[in-house]
């Protein structure tokens, strides 16, 4: 009953208003390329200093929730992830939009985000101390193998040639090594340029590789960007609910994956969405439809995305270890308010903690009406705006969004350069997703490997360090399965096809 009384504090008019404002602002910011959830939270932290701790945390959590969801708008409508965690949403979201189902894709994204967000908040409320111990079990070696596992998902996610997917990931890994080394401080591949010391900024590269090729194609092709239906169909909520009910196991599985991955500090929503998408594709009866506009692909990625919000708060609140980058900013705001993480948050400061969790629950529920409303007008705006206005508008947002990350003109130049390179590579079958995945996972893999190597040298056994732990062996087994499963599945399908062609009954009937 005490927890319930604390949670009722989130229903005050002030806290409800802040949650509503935060979700709306987060959706709009997340939909703009370059303006990530981390930036949205960081910019508005000073605004919260004059608020009570409960109200400040509710507003920041609402902004975070809205921004993670908002990234799906541009991913679906212009094939440009608004946030890194929306990368996998482009796989099926944009093909749906191109065939005229963009409104349905936005509705599916909204429903999946609400389900995933609620699962993450429920895990935060009930399992926080228990699940936080999982994060403590992961050392540098486990993070190295986790990054390798993320890279092996390319074999299941590659569109067309798997070899080209791995080559693209290798290019992304090479880009991740530019600048000062994660461990040791060595300077690499800067070619004497001071600009390159800071390395390739991930969001800038994401904008360049995804957005610039789209802009070039928009200018180069005379036809409409998206298919326009003569009869407007609204938000298509009933149809979306039908798809969600059919894929209910997919939704819950993806939300569970998102929560579990978010508990591991530094893993983030991009890995969670890719893993959940891979699992949805692997479990589907017809995996060939994924990447061509399968609604279940959108449900999987968006459910995992928003589950990382609640899941990421588990190590943040219990251990003081940020699960995701926005969690690090919110943790800073928490410390400024004079509160320490750990058991104190659930005992001495229980009123603030449970009020915040209840506010996060309310903010997730508010995603449904706000997301459907904003998404409907966003879809209508994108399909009706002329190309002559759409292209300069998106180009302006990409430049401003890239510049705002580090206030650097050099990042804008790097973004434009990678965009042209990405467009050229795309013409030869190299997709941007493996490149971005390699760029994101590169620092995690490098730091884990170097630290594990140093620990192995100190202990006198590299093999025991990298292959001696049960968690490491489990992740290695999953990585091997991820690489070879598509090959085995393709060979089985080919063998069934050959057996069917060689069937004498079939020959007689023909």
C-alpha positions in Angstrom: 0.0 0.0 0.0 2.9 2.3 0.7 4.2 1.8 -2.8 0.8 2.6 -4.2 0.5 5.8 -2.2 3.9 6.9 -3.6 2.9 6.0 -7.1 -0.3 8.2 -6.8 2.0 11.2 -6.6 2.6 10.9 -10.3 -1.1 11.6 -10.9 -0.9 15.2 -9.7 -1.8 17.8 -12.3 1.7 19.1 -12.3 3.3 15.7 -12.9 0.7 14.7 -15.5 1.3 17.9 -17.4 5.1 17.5 -17.4 4.7 13.9 -18.6 2.5 15.0 -21.4 4.8 17.8 -22.4 7.9 15.6 -22.1 6.4 12.9 -24.4 5.3 15.3 -27.0 8.6 17.2 -27.0 10.5 13.9 -27.1 8.6 12.6 -30.1 9.2 15.7 -32.1 12.9 15.8 -31.2 13.4 12.1 -31.8 11.9 12.4 -35.3 14.5 14.9 -36.4 17.7 13.3 -37.7 20.6 14.1 -35.4 18.6 15.2 -32.4 18.9 12.0 -30.4 17.3 11.1 -27.1 20.6 11.8 -25.3 20.7 15.3 -26.6 17.0 16.0 -25.8 17.5 14.9 -22.2 20.8 16.8 -21.8 19.5 20.0 -23.2 16.5 20.1 -20.8 18.4 19.0 -17.7 19.0 22.6 -16.6 15.3 23.3 -16.9 14.5 20.7 -14.2 16.8 22.2 -11.6 14.1 24.3 -10.1 11.6 21.5 -9.9 11.0 18.9 -7.2 13.1 15.7 -7.7 10.0 13.7 -8.6 8.8 16.2 -11.3 12.3 16.6 -12.7 12.8 12.8 -13.1 9.3 12.3 -14.6 9.9 15.0 -17.2 13.3 13.6 -18.2 11.9 10.1 -18.3 9.0 11.2 -20.5 11.3 13.0 -22.9 13.5 9.9 -23.1 10.5 7.7 -23.8 9.1 10.0 -26.5 12.4 10.5 -28.2 13.1 6.7 -28.5 9.7 6.3 -30.1 9.9 9.4 -32.3 13.0 8.0 -34.1 10.7 5.6 -35.9 8.9 8.4 -37.8 11.8 9.3 -40.0 13.0 5.7 -40.2 9.6 4.7 -41.7 8.8 7.8 -43.8 12.2 8.9 -45.2 14.4 5.8 -44.5 16.5 7.8 -42.0 16.6 6.6 -38.4 15.9 9.6 -36.1 17.9 7.8 -33.4 20.5 4.9 -33.6 18.0 2.5 -32.0 15.7 2.9 -35.0 18.2 1.5 -37.5 16.4 -1.8 -37.8 13.0 -0.1 -38.1 14.1 1.0 -41.6 14.3 -2.6 -42.8 10.6 -3.1 -43.0 9.1 0.3 -42.1 10.3 2.1 -45.2 9.3 -0.7 -47.6 5.8 -0.5 -46.0 5.7 3.2 -46.6 6.9 2.9 -50.2 4.0 0.6 -51.0 1.5 2.9 -49.3 1.3 1.5 -45.8 3.3 4.1 -44.0 0.3 5.0 -41.9 -0.1 1.4 -40.8 3.7 1.2 -40.1 3.5 4.3 -37.8 0.5 2.7 -36.0 2.3 -0.6 -35.5 5.4 1.3 -34.2 3.1 3.1 -31.7 1.5 -0.1 -30.4 4.8 -1.9 -30.2 6.5 1.0 -28.4 3.7 1.1 -25.8 3.9 -2.7 -25.2 7.7 -2.7 -25.0 7.8 0.3 -22.8 5.3 -1.2 -20.3 7.3 -4.4 -20.2 10.4 -2.5 -19.4 8.7 -0.4 -16.7 7.2 -3.6 -15.1 10.7 -5.1 -15.0 12.1 -2.0 -13.4 9.4 -2.1 -10.7 9.5 -5.8 -9.9 12.9 -7.1 -10.8 15.4 -4.2 -10.5 17.6 -5.5 -7.7 17.6 -9.1 -9.1 18.3 -8.2 -12.7 21.0 -5.7 -11.8 23.1 -8.6 -10.7 23.2 -9.7 -14.3 25.1 -6.6 -15.2 27.7 -7.3 -12.6 28.4 -10.6 -14.1 29.6 -9.0 -17.4 33.3 -8.1 -17.6 35.4 -6.8 -20.5 35.6 -10.3 -22.1 31.8 -10.8 -22.0 31.3 -7.3 -23.6 33.8 -8.3 -26.3 31.9 -11.4 -27.2 28.6 -9.5 -27.0 29.9 -7.1 -29.6 31.0 -10.1 -31.8 27.6 -11.6 -31.4 26.1 -8.3 -32.6 28.3 -8.4 -35.6 27.4 -11.9 -36.5 23.7 -10.9 -36.7 24.7 -9.3 -40.1 24.5 -12.8 -41.6 20.8 -12.9 -40.7 20.1 -9.2 -41.5 22.0 -8.7 -44.7 19.9 -7.8 -47.7 21.3 -9.7 -50.7 24.9 -10.8 -50.2 26.0 -11.8 -46.7 29.6 -11.4 -47.8 28.9 -7.8 -48.7 27.2 -7.4 -45.3 30.4 -8.5 -43.5 32.5 -6.4 -45.7 30.4 -3.4 -44.8 30.7 -4.2 -41.1 34.5 -4.4 -41.6 34.4 -0.9 -43.1 32.4 0.3 -40.1 34.9 -1.3 -37.7 37.7 0.5 -39.6 35.9 3.8 -39.2 35.5 3.1 -35.5 39.3 3.0 -35.0 39.9 6.5 -36.3 41.1 9.0 -33.7 42.4 8.3 -30.2 42.3 4.6 -29.1 39.7 3.6 -26.5 42.4 2.0 -24.4 46.0 3.3 -24.5 45.4 6.7 -26.1 47.2 5.8 -29.4 46.4 8.1 -32.3 45.3 6.2 -35.4 44.4 7.0 -39.0 44.2 10.8 -38.5 46.7 11.5 -41.3 48.0 14.5 -39.2 44.6 16.1 -39.0 43.5 17.6 -35.7 39.9 17.3 -36.8 40.1 13.5 -36.9 41.4 13.2 -33.3 37.8 13.0 -32.1 37.1 10.1 -34.4 33.9 9.5 -36.5 30.9 10.6 -34.4 28.3 7.8 -34.6 25.2 9.9 -35.1 26.9 12.0 -37.7 27.9 8.8 -39.6 24.3 7.5 -39.2 22.8 10.6 -40.7 25.3 10.6 -43.6 25.0 7.0 -44.5 21.2 6.9 -44.2 19.9 10.3 -45.1 22.2 11.7 -47.8 21.7 8.7 -50.2 17.9 9.2 -49.8 18.3 12.9 -50.6 20.4 12.1 -53.7 17.8 9.6 -54.9 15.0 12.0 -54.3 16.7 14.5 -56.5 17.6 11.9 -59.1 14.2 10.3 -59.6 11.1 12.1 -60.9 8.5 9.9 -59.3 6.9 10.5 -55.9 8.9 9.6 -52.8 6.1 7.6 -51.2 3.0 6.0 -52.7 -0.1 8.2 -52.2 -3.4 6.5 -51.7 -6.4 8.3 -53.3 -8.6 7.6 -50.2 -7.1 8.6 -46.8 -7.3 5.7 -44.4 -6.5 7.5 -41.1 -4.5 5.8 -38.4 -5.7 2.2 -39.3 -5.8 1.3 -35.6 -8.0 -1.7 -36.0 -5.7 -3.2 -38.7 -2.7 -2.4 -36.5 -4.3 -4.2 -33.5 -4.9 -7.2 -35.6 -1.3 -7.4 -36.6 -0.2 -6.9 -33.0 -2.5 -9.7 -31.8 -1.2 -12.1 -34.5 2.4 -11.2 -33.4 1.8 -11.1 -29.7 4.5 -13.6 -29.0 6.9 -11.6 -31.2 6.0 -8.5 -29.2 6.6 -10.0 -25.8 9.8 -11.8 -26.9 11.2 -8.6 -28.4 10.3 -6.6 -25.3 12.0 -9.2 -23.1 15.1 -9.0 -25.3 15.1 -5.2 -25.2 14.9 -5.2 -21.4 17.6 -7.8 -21.0 20.0 -6.1 -23.4 19.4 -2.7 -21.7 20.4 -4.1 -18.4 24.0 -4.5 -19.8 25.6 -1.0 -19.5 26.7 0.3 -22.9 24.8 -2.2 -25.0 22.0 0.3 -25.9 18.8 0.1 -28.1 20.6 -0.4 -31.4 21.8 -3.9 -30.3 18.5 -4.7 -28.7 16.5 -3.9 -31.8 18.9 -5.8 -34.1 18.8 -8.9 -31.9 15.0 -8.8 -31.6 14.6 -8.3 -35.4 17.0 -11.3 -36.0 15.0 -13.5 -33.6 11.7 -12.4 -35.1 13.0 -13.3 -38.6 14.4 -16.6 -37.4 11.2 -17.6 -35.7 8.9 -16.6 -38.6 7.5 -19.3 -40.9 8.3 -17.2 -44.0 11.5 -15.3 -43.2 11.9 -14.2 -46.9 9.2 -11.5 -46.4 11.4 -9.7 -43.8 13.1 -6.7 -45.3 10.3 -6.3 -47.8 7.7 -4.7 -45.6 6.7 -7.3 -43.1 4.7 -5.7 -40.2 6.2 -8.2 -37.7 9.7 -6.6 -38.4 8.4 -3.2 -37.2 6.7 -4.7 -34.2 9.9 -6.5 -33.1 12.3 -3.6 -33.4 10.0 -0.9 -31.8 9.0 -3.2 -29.0 12.6 -3.8 -28.1 13.5 -0.1 -28.5 11.2 1.2 -25.9 11.8 -1.8 -23.5 15.3 -0.4 -23.2 14.0 2.7 -21.5 12.8 0.8 -18.4 15.5 -1.9 -18.6 18.2 0.7 -18.8 17.1 2.3 -15.5 17.7 -1.0 -13.6 21.5 -0.8 -13.4 21.2 3.0 -13.3 19.1 3.2 -10.1 20.4 0.0 -8.4 24.1 0.1 -9.2 24.7 3.7 -10.4 25.9 2.3 -13.8 24.0 3.9 -16.7 22.4 1.3 -19.0 22.2 3.7 -21.9 23.6 7.1 -22.8 20.4 9.0 -21.8 20.5 7.1 -18.5 23.9 8.7 -17.8 22.4 12.2 -18.2 19.5 11.4 -16.0 21.9 9.9 -13.4 23.7 13.2 -13.4 20.5 15.0 -12.8 19.7 12.6 -10.0 23.1 13.3 -8.3 22.6 17.0 -8.7 19.3 16.7 -6.8 21.4 15.2 -3.9 20.4 11.5 -4.2 22.6 8.5 -4.4 21.9 5.3 -6.3 21.7 1.9 -4.6 19.3 0.5 -2.0 18.7 4.0 -0.6 16.6 4.8 -3.6 14.2 2.0 -2.6 14.2 2.7 1.1 15.0 6.2 2.3 14.0 7.9 -1.0 11.3 5.3 -1.9 8.6 8.0 -2.4 10.7 9.7 -5.2 11.7 6.5 -6.8 8.2 4.9 -7.0 6.7 8.2 -8.1 9.2 8.4 -10.9 8.5 4.8 -12.0 4.8 5.5 -12.0 5.4 8.6 -14.0 7.4 6.5 -16.5 4.4 4.2 -16.7 2.1 7.1 -17.4 4.4 8.6 -20.0 4.5 5.2 -21.8 0.7 5.1 -21.9 0.6 8.6 -23.2 2.6 7.4 -26.2 -0.6 5.8 -27.6 -2.8 8.8 -28.2 0.1 11.3 -28.8 1.9 8.9 -31.1 -1.1 8.1 -33.2 -2.1 11.8 -33.4 1.3 13.2 -34.3 2.1 10.2 -36.5 -1.0 10.7 -38.6 -0.1 14.3 -39.4 3.5 13.5 -39.9 2.6 10.9 -42.5 0.2 13.3 -44.3 2.9 16.0 -44.3 5.6 13.8 -45.7 3.4 12.4 -48.6 1.9 15.8 -49.6 4.9 18.1 -49.3 6.5 18.8 -52.8 10.0 17.4 -53.4 11.2 20.9 -54.0 10.4 21.7 -50.4 11.0 18.3 -48.8 14.6 17.8 -50.0 15.9 21.2 -48.7 14.0 20.8 -45.4 15.5 17.4 -44.7 19.0 18.6 -45.9 18.7 21.6 -43.5 17.7 19.4 -40.6 20.6 16.9 -41.2 23.2 19.7 -41.3 21.8 21.4 -38.2 21.4 18.1 -36.4 24.9 17.0 -37.2 26.4 20.4 -36.2 24.5 20.5 -32.9 26.0 17.2 -31.7 29.5 18.7 -31.0 29.2 22.2 -32.5 31.6 21.1 -35.1 31.7 22.0 -38.8 34.1 19.1 -39.3 31.3 16.7 -38.3 29.1 18.1 -41.1 31.9 17.6 -43.6 32.4 14.0 -42.4 28.7 13.4 -42.6 28.4 14.7 -46.1 31.5 12.7 -47.2 30.1 9.5 -45.7 26.8 10.2 -47.3 28.3 10.3 -50.8 30.4 7.2 -50.0 27.3 5.4 -48.7 25.3 6.3 -51.9 28.1 4.9 -54.1 28.4 1.7 -52.0 24.6 1.2 -52.0 24.7 1.2 -55.8 27.0 -1.9 -55.6 24.9 -3.7 -53.0 26.6 -2.5 -49.8 23.8 -1.5 -47.4 24.4 1.2 -44.6 23.1 -0.9 -41.7 26.2 -3.3 -41.4 28.5 -0.2 -41.7 26.7 1.6 -38.9 26.6 -1.6 -36.8 30.3 -2.0 -37.1 30.9 1.6 -36.2 28.7 1.3 -33.1 30.1 -2.1 -31.9 33.7 -1.3 -32.8 34.6 0.6 -29.6 32.8 -1.9 -27.4 34.7 -4.8 -29.0 38.0 -3.1 -29.0 37.8 -2.0 -25.3 36.6 -5.5 -24.2 39.3 -7.3 -26.2 42.2 -5.1 -25.1 41.2 -5.2 -21.4 40.6 -9.0 -21.6 44.0 -9.4 -23.3 45.8 -7.4 -20.6 43.9 -9.4 -17.9 44.8 -12.7 -19.7 48.5 -11.7 -19.8 48.4 -10.9 -16.1 46.8 -14.2 -15.2 49.0 -16.2 -17.5 46.2 -17.8 -19.6 44.6 -16.0 -22.5 42.4 -19.1 -23.3 40.9 -19.2 -19.8 40.2 -15.5 -19.9 38.4 -15.5 -23.2 36.9 -19.1 -23.3 36.7 -20.0 -19.6 33.5 -18.3 -18.5 30.0 -19.8 -18.9 28.6 -16.5 -20.1 31.4 -16.2 -22.7 30.8 -19.7 -24.0 27.1 -19.1 -24.2 27.5 -15.9 -26.3 30.1 -17.7 -28.5 27.6 -20.5 -29.1 24.9 -18.0 -30.0 27.3 -16.2 -32.4 28.2 -19.5 -34.2 24.5 -20.3 -34.5 23.8 -16.8 -35.8 26.4 -17.2 -38.5 25.5 -20.7 -39.7 21.8 -20.8 -39.2 20.9 -18.8 -42.4 23.2 -21.1 -44.4 21.7 -24.3 -42.9 18.2 -22.9 -43.5 18.9 -22.0 -47.1 20.4 -25.5 -47.8 17.4 -27.2 -46.2 15.0 -25.1 -48.4 17.1 -26.0 -51.5 17.1 -29.7 -50.6 13.3 -29.7 -50.1 12.9 -28.0 -53.5 15.2 -30.6 -55.2 13.3 -33.4 -53.5 10.0 -31.9 -54.7 11.4 -31.6 -58.3 12.6 -35.2 -58.2 9.3 -36.6 -56.9 8.1 -39.2 -59.5 4.5 -38.6 -58.5 5.0 -34.9 -59.4 6.5 -35.9 -62.8 3.6 -38.2 -63.5 1.1 -35.6 -62.7 2.9 -33.1 -64.8 
